Amino acid sequence: MIETLEEADGVPTLGGVLAALADDSRRAIARRLWREGPLSCATAIDGLGLTASAASYHFKTLREAGLTTTTKQGTYRIIALRADLMERRYPGLLSAILGAVGAADTLMG
C-alpha cells in the first residue's frame, strides 16, 4: 500500500518554483526525477554528495514549492516530480530548466 505523506497545497507559484530550482542540488534532484520518474529518496540523491540533513532540506523545499510529492512505500520514501501539473500550469518550463545543462549542472547531473 502506498500512503501519501505530504503533498503541496494549492497550485505552485512561478516564483516558488523558480526559487526552488535556482539551487544546483535541487535542480539536480528534479532533473533526475524528470528523466527517471519516481525514485526512493536515497536513489534521487545518489552521487550528489549531500548529507542526510541537506537532502531532507532540499526535498522539503521542492515539496513546499509544489514541485514534488513524497509517498511512503514500505520502509522507503518515494519522491515524484509533479511534471504533469507543472506542464499544465507552466508549459515548457521544466523542459527549459531541467533540459538545459549548464557548467554547474554537468558536475551534478
Secondary structure, 3 states (H helix, E strand, C coil): CEEEEEECCCCCCHHHHHHHHCCHHHHHHHHHHHHHCCEEHHHHHCCCCCCHHHHHHHHHHHHHCCCEEEEEECCEEEEEECHHHHHHHCCCHHHHHHCCCCHHHHHHC
